[in-house]
Amino acid sequence: MKKLIYAYMSDCSDPKDLILAASIRKFGGSLSDNPIWVLIPKAVESVTKEMRDLFLSMNVELISFSPEDELIFPFITYVHAAANAELLAKEKTKLLAWLGSNTIIFNEPKHFLLDENKNLGYRPVHHTNIGSFFDEPIDPFWEQVYQKCNVSKEQIFPMKTHIDHNKLRPYFNAGCLIIRPEKGLLQSWWNFYKYLFNEQNFKDYYNKNYIYAIFIHQAILSGVILSTMERSELYELPFDYNYPLNLYYNCPVVYRAKNVNKLITVRYEDPEDLKKVPLQDPLKSWLINQIDNFFIKTLSSAEKVKFGKVSLVYPIPIILAGALVNNQPNFETLGDVGIMSIKPPLVYISSGQNHYTNQGILENKTFSINFPTTHLLVKTDYCGVASGNEVDKSQLFNLFYGELETAPMIRECPVNLECKVIKEFSIQHRQIFIGDVVQSYVSEDFVIKSEEGQIIADMAKLDPIIYALDNRYYKIGEIIGTGYQESKKFKQD
């Protein structure tokens, strides 16, 4: 039986996911030759030969697993992968190091070898996020987590975040877990998460602030750990493990790592993070060379495949175009939309020549562009498959009007553009409308005010629906549905 197996999840499409394996082999010390498993949510054969060969050159085993496609939610595939890794590791290793793929090993992680009386090695979360301050009354969200995971008050103890050192109720980072597979912790995490994430009580929090949806996987993990393990079984890894390099300059100087090269394991978001922090050679040069080499090897060696006369432009923003047709609001789902000019503010939409919405645009010379969030995916997909000539879409949303009286807009969409047609023409089977943006609207919750003025919130909060050439809808970093399929879930009142 092995002492330790490393494991992480990757779809093996991004060369930077090779860096973790390379760093283990280079800097892992006495643990550098231990097995490395990469869990991939698809068939191994679907990984490019170049990527497979690179992993093979480092003696990395690629392990396929089948995600539950009907469960679409942030990090749900990640949790499922962790459970699969733990299940496979039983009777093969004493310890499993489950790591985020954006981890790099800088020095031998000897503390991964837990003492016999410890069943979990962990790090607290990097910063507070949705955490609950230990010295304040527990908030309703965490009360729900504890109740669902069967956590008693006696099991709760304080821990400090990695960056800002706030004292929170237990809130574990999901990207650095050293576990004993026979304990079944990651299986329990998966079993709780796949049933709890969709409960209405938690959905209410997602609707208030989507950050709860992003981090509930760590909240559920925290509840499962507290309910299944005694505090004496837990070992908090030292400060120099799982150190977030991407947050290096966000950390108060007093808590900042004094010598980055002496950190044991680190996390990062973008390879550029590695160039900004005070890393010293030879480690810095090695990392930069590895990243550059992996990208060059995987991209330059790939053969080009002819796809024919296809407009391969991506990603494609999904919008709802609004118009009054026979004095009734109607909305059409479109991906053929774009900016023609910032100054003057000109936009265009392209619609099928016989589409119902076109009648209203031609009649009133106005239209609206509404940007739905992923919460509106089902209704948005429905508007793309159901014709306003056959169904009434005016009751699907809460509507408002602006300076133009014939361009209905959707309140649930964080951003709306009110447009006046200045030119219309047809190309083959498409009808093109160029609009002058008369006014733009942003929901108050998505406006950030500062001394410099006001700006629109970042993409993660705007949460747009992205369409791609594989006929799937995406959110930022996650697949959330399949084109022309989500509307099957639609139930009109």
C-alpha positions, 0 to 999 in steps of 0.5 A, a space after each residue: 500500500 502506498 503512503 500517499 497518492 496525489 490527485 486532482 481534477 482536470 479536463 486536460 485541455 489547459 496546458 497549465 494543468 500540467 504544472 502541478 504534476 511537473 512541480 511534484 516531480 521536480 520539488 516534491 523531495 521524498 514524495 516526488 515519485 509518489 503516484 499522481 492521478 488526474 481525474 477527467 470528466 470525459 473519456 481519456 481518448 478524448 484528450 489530445 495525444 499531445 496532452 496525453 504524452 506530456 502527462 505520460 512523460 511524468 508518469 501521471 495516470 489519467 482516470 476517466 469518470 462520468 459526471 452526472 450531467 443533469 446536475 449543473 452547478 458550480 463545482 459539482 463536478 469537482 466534488 464528484 471527482 473528489 469522491 471518485 478519487 477517494 473511492 479508487 484510493 481505498 486499499 491502495 494508499 494510506 493518504 490521498 492528497 486532493 488538490 486544486 489543479 491550480 496548485 504548485 509544489 515549491 518544496 517537499 510537502 512533508 506535512 502531507 504525511 499525517 500522524 496516525 491519529 489524524 484523519 484530515 489535513 486541511 487549510 482554512 479558506 483564503 479569505 472570509 467570502 461567505 464565512 461566519 464570524 466566530 464572535 458574532 451571532 451565527 447567520 441564517 445561512 450557516 444555521 441551515 448548513 449546520 442543520 442539514 449536515 447535523 452539526 451541533 454547537 459543541 462541534 464548532 470551533 474558531 479558525 483564521 482565514 489565510 489572508 486577512 486572519 479573520 476569526 470564523 466558524 470552521 470554513 475549510 478550503 476545498 483545494 487542499 485536503 489530505 484524507 484517509 480514503 477509508 474514512 469516506 469523507 469525500 464520499 459524504 461530501 458528494 452525497 450531501 452536496 448533490 442533494 442539498 445544493 438545489 434546496 429552496 432554502 439555499 436557492 433563496 441565498 443564490 438569488 440574493 447573491 450568487 457568491 453563495 452558489 459559488 462557495 456553498 460547496 465549501 460550506 457543505 464540506 465544512 458541515 460534513 467535516 464537523 459532523 463526521 470527525 472529532 476536532 482531535 482528528 483534524 490537523 491544520 497544515 502550516 501557513 506555508 501550505 496552500 498559500 494563495 499567490 494570486 492574493 499576495 498583495 491583498 494580504 496585510 504586510 504583517 501576514 504576508 509570506 516573508 520568503 515566497 520561495 520557501 512556501 511549500 504549496 501555493 495556489 494561483 489563478 493565472 500564470 501571470 500571478 507567478 510573474 508579479 510576486 517576489 519569486 527568486 531564481 532558479 524557481 521563478 525561471 523554472 516555472 515560467 519556462 514550464 508554462 511557456 514550454 507546455 503551451 508551445 508544445 501543446 499548441 504548436 504541435 497540433 494539426 489544423 483541421 479544416 471546418 469549412 465555411 463556418 463563422 467560428 467566432 466565440 464566445 457568443 453572448 446571448 441576449 433577449 431582443 424585445 419589441 412590441 408586435 401588434 401592441 404586445 411585448 415579445 422577446 426573441 433569443 439571439 446570439 447574433 448581436 454586437 457593437 458596431 461603434 462605441 462613439 456613437 453607441 451603435 449596436 446591431 442584431 441579426 434575426 431570421 427573416 421571417 421571425 415574429 419579432 421583426 414585424 414589431 421592429 419594422 413597425 415601430 423602428 425600435 427594439 431593446 437588448 436585454 442581457 439575462 443572467 444564468 438564472 433565466 436560462 430556461 426562459 431564455 432558451 424557451 424564447 428561442 424555440 417558441 414563436 411569439 406568433 403562437 405563444 404569449 411571451 409578455 407574461 414571462 418577465 417583469 417589464 418596463 419602458 424607458 424613453 421610447 414607448 415601444 421597446 419593452 425591457 426586462 427588469 430581471 436582466 441586469 443590463 438593458 439597452 433601449 435602441 432606435 433603428 437607424 438602418 435595416 437591411 437583409 442579407 440572404 435569410 437574415 434581417 439586420 437591424 442597426 440601432 442607436 442606443 438611446 439609453 442604457 439601464 443597469 440594475 442598482 445591485 450591479 452598480 458599484 459607486 466610488 469616488 471616481 464615479 460608478 462602474 458596472 460589476 464584474 462578469 462573475 456578478 453579471 453572470 451572463 449566458 454564453 453560447 458556444 459552437 458546441 451548441 452548449 450554454 456556458 457561464 463563466 467557467 461552467 457549462 450550464 445547459 444545452 441549446 434547444 434542450 433547456 426549454 423542455 424543463 419549462 412549465 408555463 403557469 
